[in-house]
Amino acid sequence: MAEGETRVFDEYVLVGAKAARSAHPWITEVMRDLSGMGGTVTLLLATIAACGYLALTGSGKRAVIVALSIAGAEIAVESFKAVFERTRPDVVMAEFAVRGLSFPSGHSSMSAVVFLTLGALIAYGHVRPLLRWYIMGVAVAATVLVGLSRAALGVHWATDVLGGWAFGAAWAAATLLLVARLGRDSRDP
């Protein structure tokens, strides 16, 4: 990315996304709505609700780990942005102007962290494999849709999204390993 090896791919996706939005204006509204699922307020509310649920059901240790993990992920994403200093796509190619640096996509990173962590914790509480697969499928789908929306709106390069997904999935996996390692609370959901 820093050496320009992803430029052709990123520009191809960016041009294709702009063409799709121009040809089908309804795509913009759908992508904005999907993008909102990965916004700070939405993810913060989901995290507060999940941590509250965990605390109220006797899984206080899990609630603290999840809250600290998600806060830590946000700090890590902002740190990565400061290190890489990648600029966003030209506003001419984007549906709207967005301030800040581009890599990794914060929406993609944090939706992966939140949705995958919470999805796995919820799925873990069920014994039926089909239900576990369904819950994780919803978490993965939400993560993918948020990331796709950012590239489709032209506010991120496609590789920003891919990097965000990779970071977010790894962070979620590390959080879940920590939860498992520290053991189960007396009353897990």
VENZI-V958820 format. One record per residue. N is the residue number from 1. RES is the residue in three letters. PHI is phi in whole degrees, -180 to 180 (* if undefined). Layout:
N/RES/PHI
N/RES/PHI
//
This chain:
1/MET/*
2/ALA/-65
3/GLU/-93
4/GLY/86
5/GLU/-71
6/THR/-99
7/ARG/-56
8/VAL/-61
9/PHE/-62
10/ASP/-59
11/GLU/-69
12/TYR/-60
13/VAL/-66
14/LEU/-62
15/VAL/-65
16/GLY/-64
17/ALA/-66
18/LYS/-64
19/ALA/-64
20/ALA/-65
21/ARG/-65
22/SER/-69
23/ALA/-74
24/HIS/-134
25/PRO/-57
26/TRP/-64
27/ILE/-60
28/THR/-60
29/GLU/-63
30/VAL/-63
31/MET/-67
32/ARG/-63
33/ASP/-63
34/LEU/-64
35/SER/-61
36/GLY/-61
37/MET/-64
38/GLY/-103
39/GLY/-75
40/THR/-57
41/VAL/-64
42/THR/-62
43/LEU/-68
44/LEU/-65
45/LEU/-63
46/ALA/-63
47/THR/-66
48/ILE/-62
49/ALA/-62
50/ALA/-67
51/CYS/-66
52/GLY/-61
53/TYR/-61
54/LEU/-60
55/ALA/-64
56/LEU/-70
57/THR/-98
58/GLY/87
59/SER/-110
60/GLY/-60
61/LYS/-63
62/ARG/-63
63/ALA/-59
64/VAL/-65
65/ILE/-61
66/VAL/-63
67/ALA/-62
68/LEU/-66
69/SER/-64
70/ILE/-69
71/ALA/-64
72/GLY/-63
73/ALA/-63
74/GLU/-62
75/ILE/-64
76/ALA/-63
77/VAL/-61
78/GLU/-64
79/SER/-66
80/PHE/-60
81/LYS/-60
82/ALA/-67
83/VAL/-73
84/PHE/-78
85/GLU/48
86/ARG/-83
87/THR/-80
88/ARG/-75
89/PRO/-58
90/ASP/-55
91/VAL/-59
92/VAL/-62
93/MET/-91
94/ALA/-96
95/GLU/-73
96/PHE/-156
97/ALA/-80
98/VAL/-128
99/ARG/-87
100/GLY/101
101/LEU/-84
102/SER/-106
103/PHE/-113
104/PRO/-82
105/SER/-63
106/GLY/-65
107/HIS/-61
108/SER/-67
109/SER/-61
110/MET/-74
111/SER/-67
112/ALA/-64
113/VAL/-59
114/VAL/-71
115/PHE/-65
116/LEU/-72
117/THR/-64
118/LEU/-66
119/GLY/-60
120/ALA/-67
121/LEU/-64
122/ILE/-68
123/ALA/-62
124/TYR/-59
125/GLY/-77
126/HIS/-115
127/VAL/-91
128/ARG/-75
129/PRO/-58
130/LEU/-62
131/LEU/-67
132/ARG/-61
133/TRP/-62
134/TYR/-63
135/ILE/-61
136/MET/-68
137/GLY/-62
138/VAL/-65
139/ALA/-63
140/VAL/-66
141/ALA/-61
142/ALA/-62
143/THR/-62
144/VAL/-65
145/LEU/-64
146/VAL/-62
147/GLY/-62
148/LEU/-60
149/SER/-64
150/ARG/-67
151/ALA/-71
152/ALA/-64
153/LEU/-81
154/GLY/77
155/VAL/-93
156/HIS/-143
157/TRP/-73
158/ALA/-58
159/THR/-72
160/ASP/-64
161/VAL/-68
162/LEU/-60
163/GLY/-63
164/GLY/-63
165/TRP/-62
166/ALA/-62
167/PHE/-61
168/GLY/-62
169/ALA/-66
170/ALA/-65
171/TRP/-66
172/ALA/-61
173/ALA/-62
174/ALA/-64
175/THR/-63
176/LEU/-67
177/LEU/-64
178/LEU/-65
179/VAL/-59
180/ALA/-65
181/ARG/-68
182/LEU/-77
183/GLY/86
184/ARG/-85
185/ASP/-72
186/SER/-64
187/ARG/-133
188/ASP/-82
189/PRO/-73
//
